[in-house]
Amino acid sequence: MYDLPELAWATDAFADALLRRLSSAGLAGLPPHREKPAELLALWRDPDLLMAQTCGYPLVGTLRARVRLVATPCYRAPGCEGAWMRSAIVIGAGDPAGSLEDLRGRVIGAINGSDSNSGMNLLRAAVAPLARGAPFFRDIIVTGSHVESLRAVRGGHAGLAAIDCVTLALLRRIRPEALDGVRLLDWTPASPGLPLVTATGTTDTELTVLRAALAGLLRDPALAAVREALLIEDFQILDEAGYAVIAELERQASEAGMAVLR
């Protein structure tokens, strides 16, 4: 999910090393390489899915009971704490707002997608208590990605966006110009980060092999540069109850009068 073009080499190296370990462990039916599907929901629902990274929002919604949790990466980025993460609420650098409430009713919000935890659900959790039952934003635009949401704020097409903290840290390192013209206003509430999942048909034994292979990647000195590039420092195993906070944030926003971000 963080496969920026500049990092494709690292993601490929990580996936290739994972496949080699799984092959050595005797796991059958392995794909020859990682795939980059155009339609993510179909991938996540594929009964032959070996492993993919998904967003926590569909995990507790459309994917509920349709995938098994493998592990959650822990990233070394401001806004992350273990397997938990926040989104950075960014505004135009010239906006004089001192708090999120200063923006109520006067800005257009940019979200990467209505099914995004980091770009929509966590932002909704942040603004719902301030909206007082009325729309918080003047309007909402859907950009398709965090990078495009940043571009919308930089270009003045939107006044605010919530950017996944890992995306923000990666861009700050490899594409700092993407952050020109924006500034951090606040952080959203926290929730578990983007999990790695497998098909429901994956057996307990196969799941153990997947987790052991991931743990081995953390210890492999040959992958030090890859882990550094991807900001991955650990994996934690969370169960479905650990991700319940995402649905709870949605419920609280709905009770505050914001079932839909507005």
N, C-alpha and C positions, 0 to 999 in steps of 0.2 A: 504493500500500500504506500510505501515511501520510495517507490522506484523512479526517482528523478533521472532524466537522461544521463546526467553526469555521474550517477551512481550505478548505472547498469552493470558496469564491470564488477562491482562489489557484490551486487545482488546475484549475478550469475555465478561468481566464485563461491558464494555462500551456498547457493542451491546445488551446485555441482559437488561440493564437498559433502553436503547432506546426503545426496544420492549415493555417493561412494560409500559412505558409512552404512547406509541402509542396505546396500548391496552386500557389503561385507558381513552384515548381521543376518543375511539370508532372507531378507524380505522379498517376496516374489511380486512379479507384475509391475516393476518400477518403470516409470517413463524414462526415456533417454535424456531428457533435459526438462527444464521448467518451461511452462507455457504462459503466454501473455494473452489471455482471452479478452475480447472486446466487451463481452457481457458478463459482468462479475456475478450477478445473482444466479445465472445459470451455472456458472462454475461452482459456486458455493453449494448449490443443490445437487450437483452431479453425484450420483451414487458411487462413481469410481474415483472420487476426489481423494488423493493421497494427503495433501496438506496445502492450505492456502491461508492467507491473512485476510481477515474480514474486519468490519467495524462493529463496535459493541452495540449500536442501535439496532441494526437488523438482527444481530445475534439474539436479542431479547424479544424481537418482533417476528418478522417474516421467516427467520431461520430457526426459531425456537423448536426444539426437538427434531431438527432436520440435519444437525451437525453435532459432532463431539468436540469438546474443547481439548486441545493438545497442551498448549502453554501460552503464556503472555510474555512477549519480550519486555525487558526492562531497558530503557534508553537513558543515556547520559545526556540530559538536556534540561535547561531551566524549565520548571513547570512539571517535571517528572519526579516521582518518588516511588521507587520500586516499580511495580507493575501499574501504578496509578499515574494519571496524567491530567493536566488542565489545558485549556485553550487560552491563548493570549488575545485579549480584546484590543484591537488596534484601530486607531483613527488617523485622520490626516495630520501630518506634522504641524500644520498651522492652526488646527482647531484648538481654541482656548479652553475646552472643557477640562474641568479638574476632576470630574467623577462621572460615572456612567449615568447617573440620574440627570446630569446637566444636558444630556443628549435626548432626553425623552420628548418624543413628538416632533423632533426637528431634523432627523437624519434618515437616509435610506440605508437599510442594512443589507449586506451582501452575505449570502450563504453558498457554500459549495454544493449543497444538495439537501433536499428535504429529508433524506434518509441518513444523514450524517450525525453522529453523536458529537464529534468535536466542533463541527461548523454550525450546527443547528440546535441540537438538544441541549448542549451545555450553555450555549448562548441564551436559549429560551429560559433555562434555569436561572441565569443571571439577571435577566430583565423582567421576568414575570412578577417578582415581588415589587418592582418599581413602577409597573404599568398601571396599577390600581384599577384593573378591570378594563382598561382602555388600550387601544393599540400603542405600543411603545415606539414603533417606527413609522415614519411618513410613508414608506413603501419598502418592499422586499424584492431583491433581485437574486436570481439563482445563476451562479457563474460556472459551475461544473467542476471547480477545483479550488483548493486553497491558494494556489499561485494566481489564479484568475481573480479571486476575491481580493487579494492584495493589490493586483493591478487596478481593480475597480476603485479601491480606496485611494490609491496613488493618483489615479486619473480624475478623481473628483466625481465619479459616477455613483459612488456610495460613500457614506460617511463613517461606516463602522463594519468590521468583520471580526469573527472569532477564528483564529488560526491555530490549528493543532500545534502544540509546543514542539513536537519532534520535527514537523515540517519547518517550523520557524528556525529551529537550531540548524537544520541542514542547509536551509537557504542562507542563513547568516554566514555559514562557512563556505559554501560553494558558489553562491549567487547573491552576494551582498547587495547588489544594485536593486534586487527585487524588494528590498526593505527601505530604499530611499523614499522619502516623502511620507512615511508613516511613523507612528510612535505608539508605544505600549501605554494603554490607559489603565487596564486592570486585568485580572485573571478570572476565569470562570470557576465554578465549583469543580471538584475533582471527581474522576470516575476511573474504573479500570481501563487500561489502554486496549489497543487493537490486538485481538487474540489470534493465534494460529488454530485452525480447526481442521477436522478430517470428517470423512463421510460417516454416517451413523452405522454403516456396516463394518467399519473397522473394528477388529476384535480387541479385547483387552491386552492380549499379547502383542499385537501389532502396535497398539497405542504405547505400550511400554518401550518398544523398540524405537518408535519415533522420538519419545522423550529422551531416551538414552543417547540417541544420535545428536539431538540438539545440545545436550549437556557436553558431549564430546567436542562439539564445535567451539564451545567456550574455552576448552583447555588446549586447543590445537594452536601451537605457536606459529604455524604457517599461515594462520588466518588472522593474526593480530592486526594487520593493516586493514583487512576486510571489516573486522568488528569495529575498528576505530572509525572507518569511513561511514559505516551504518549506525554508529552510536550505540550499538548493542553491547550491554555489559552483563546481562544475566537473563534467565527465564524463570518465571514463577508459574506454578500450577494453581489456577483458580477454578472453582466449580461454578455452576450456574448461579448459586446463591451469591457468589462474589460479584456477579454482574447485575444483581437485582437493583443496585443503586441507580443504574441507568433508567430503568422503568420507574423507579421511585421519583427521580427528578422530573420525569414526564408527568407523573401523577400530581406532584406538587404544583407544577406549572398549570396544569388543567384546573386544579382547585382554585388557583389564583386568578382564573379567568383567561388563561392563555393555552387552550388545547392545541392551537395552531400558532406558530410564531407569527407575530404581526406587529 
